[in-house]
Amino acid sequence: RSFAHGEFFMLVGYIVYYCYAVLGLDPMLTTLIEFIAGFIVGMLVERMVIQELLTRPVWQLTTIIATLGVSIILQNAALHIWGPDFQSVPYFIEGVAKIGGVRIAYQRLLILAVSCGAIAVLWFVLNYTRFGLALRATAQDSDAARLYGVNIATVYTVTFGLSAALAALAAAMMAPITAVNPFMGLSPLLKGFVVVIL
């Protein structure tokens, strides 16, 4: 469990704002940039903050506390750098679709399509790649996976980076709908936390 992913979402929201709204880059290029940025930030946080804690007793609790600290630091840093103002991001796709008498913005349909695509790719990775096999083995029994030659540290790092990249992808899709601000990561974080607990 990580409390830092809401702030990964927020940081990438600002990347989307500057790349797309300010610099005018192509939406696909913007999404690629923020996906890679999220992946790199996630791996760095895992290497610098979490990895050392995984070898200590009660690591399940200490990692939650550590990521909460990262969340507070990132949120306050964003507030100090960009201020509390809301920054609007234009829709990637303008217009509205009419489906059965219901009007739906193309941006929301794009979010649905990208979400389904991300789920399909993640399902394929988990079930049909060596990394997916290593990840599932580590999740079931990390000691046994280590005995079979799985590099546990690498699996943890890449997995955390991938989860941050998915949060970044969500931020890219949602930034035009929820204005970018230092507190935009709170809502998805709470929803994700509820899903994990339930």
C-alpha positions in Angstrom: 0.0 0.0 0.0 1.3 3.4 -0.9 0.0 6.9 0.1 2.3 8.6 -2.4 0.4 7.6 -5.6 -2.0 10.5 -5.2 0.9 12.9 -5.4 2.4 11.0 -8.4 -1.0 11.7 -10.0 -0.7 15.4 -9.0 2.8 15.9 -10.2 2.1 14.4 -13.6 -1.0 16.6 -13.8 1.4 19.6 -13.8 3.5 17.9 -16.5 0.4 17.5 -18.6 -0.5 21.1 -18.0 3.0 22.4 -19.1 3.4 20.0 -22.0 0.0 20.3 -23.5 -1.6 23.5 -22.3 1.5 25.7 -22.2 3.9 24.2 -24.8 1.2 22.9 -27.1 2.7 19.4 -27.5 0.6 16.7 -29.2 -1.6 14.8 -26.7 -0.1 11.4 -27.5 3.4 12.8 -27.0 2.3 14.4 -23.8 0.9 11.1 -22.6 4.0 9.3 -23.4 6.2 11.8 -21.6 4.1 11.7 -18.5 4.0 7.9 -18.5 7.7 7.7 -18.7 8.1 10.4 -16.0 5.7 8.6 -13.7 7.6 5.4 -14.2 11.0 7.0 -13.4 9.7 8.9 -10.4 8.1 5.7 -9.0 11.3 3.8 -9.3 13.3 6.5 -7.7 11.0 6.7 -4.7 11.0 2.9 -4.4 14.9 2.8 -4.5 15.5 5.7 -2.2 12.6 5.4 0.3 11.0 2.0 0.3 13.6 -0.6 -0.6 15.6 -0.3 2.6 12.4 -0.6 4.7 11.5 -4.0 3.1 14.3 -5.7 4.9 13.2 -4.5 8.3 10.6 -5.9 10.7 7.1 -4.7 10.4 7.8 -3.4 6.9 4.1 -3.4 6.0 3.6 -0.5 8.5 6.8 1.4 7.9 6.4 1.6 4.2 2.9 3.0 4.6 4.3 5.7 7.0 7.2 6.4 4.6 4.9 6.9 1.6 2.6 9.1 3.7 5.7 11.2 4.4 6.6 11.3 0.7 3.0 12.4 0.0 3.1 15.3 2.4 6.5 16.5 1.1 5.4 16.4 -2.5 2.1 18.1 -1.9 3.7 20.9 0.1 6.4 21.3 -2.5 3.8 21.6 -5.2 1.9 24.1 -3.1 5.1 26.2 -2.6 6.2 26.0 -6.2 2.9 26.4 -8.1 0.6 27.9 -5.4 -3.0 26.9 -4.7 -4.4 28.1 -8.0 -6.3 25.7 -10.3 -4.8 25.3 -13.8 -7.1 24.2 -16.6 -6.1 21.8 -19.3 -8.0 21.7 -22.7 -9.7 18.4 -23.7 -7.5 16.1 -25.8 -10.6 15.5 -28.0 -13.2 18.3 -28.2 -16.8 17.6 -28.8 -19.7 15.6 -27.5 -21.1 12.2 -28.6 -24.8 11.4 -28.5 -25.5 7.8 -27.4 -29.1 6.8 -26.9 -30.1 10.3 -26.1 -27.3 10.7 -23.7 -24.5 13.3 -24.3 -21.0 12.2 -23.4 -17.9 14.2 -23.9 -15.3 12.6 -26.3 -12.7 13.1 -23.5 -14.7 10.7 -21.2 -15.0 8.1 -24.0 -11.2 8.5 -24.5 -10.7 7.8 -20.8 -12.9 4.6 -21.1 -10.9 3.4 -24.1 -7.5 4.1 -22.5 -8.6 2.4 -19.3 -9.7 -0.7 -21.1 -6.5 -0.7 -23.1 -4.4 -0.3 -20.0 -6.2 -3.2 -18.3 -5.8 -5.4 -21.3 -2.0 -4.7 -21.5 -1.5 -5.2 -17.8 -3.4 -8.5 -17.9 -1.2 -9.7 -20.8 2.0 -8.6 -19.0 0.9 -10.4 -15.8 -0.1 -13.6 -17.5 2.2 -14.0 -20.5 5.6 -12.4 -19.7 8.5 -13.5 -17.6 8.2 -10.4 -15.6 4.6 -11.1 -14.9 5.4 -14.6 -13.8 8.2 -13.2 -11.5 5.8 -10.6 -10.1 3.1 -13.2 -9.3 5.7 -15.5 -7.8 7.1 -12.7 -5.6 3.6 -11.7 -4.5 2.8 -15.3 -3.5 6.0 -16.2 -1.7 9.0 -13.9 -2.1 11.4 -16.3 -0.3 10.6 -19.1 -2.7 10.8 -16.8 -5.7 14.3 -15.7 -4.5 15.3 -19.4 -4.4 14.2 -19.8 -8.0 16.5 -17.0 -9.1 14.0 -14.1 -9.1 15.7 -10.7 -8.4 13.2 -9.6 -5.7 14.6 -6.1 -5.5 14.2 -5.5 -9.2 10.7 -6.9 -9.2 9.7 -4.5 -6.4 11.3 -1.5 -8.1 9.8 -2.1 -11.5 6.4 -2.9 -10.0 6.3 0.3 -8.0 7.4 2.2 -11.1 4.7 0.6 -13.2 2.1 1.5 -10.6 3.3 5.1 -10.6 3.2 5.1 -14.4 -0.4 3.9 -14.3 -1.2 6.7 -11.9 0.5 9.1 -14.4 -1.6 7.7 -17.2 -4.8 8.3 -15.2 -3.6 11.9 -14.5 -3.1 12.6 -18.2 -6.6 11.4 -19.0 -8.2 13.2 -16.0 -6.3 16.5 -16.0 -8.7 18.1 -18.6 -11.7 17.1 -16.4 -10.3 17.9 -12.9 -8.3 21.1 -13.0 -4.7 20.7 -12.0 -3.9 21.7 -8.4 -1.7 20.6 -5.5 -4.6 18.6 -3.9 -5.9 16.9 -7.0 -4.4 13.5 -6.0 -6.4 13.3 -2.7 -9.7 12.1 -4.3 -8.2 9.2 -6.4 -6.0 8.2 -3.5 -9.0 7.8 -1.1 -10.9 5.9 -3.7 -8.0 3.6 -4.4 -7.4 3.1 -0.7 -11.1 2.1 -0.2 -10.7 -0.4 -3.1 -7.6 -1.9 -1.6 -9.1 -2.2 1.9 -12.4 -3.8 0.7 
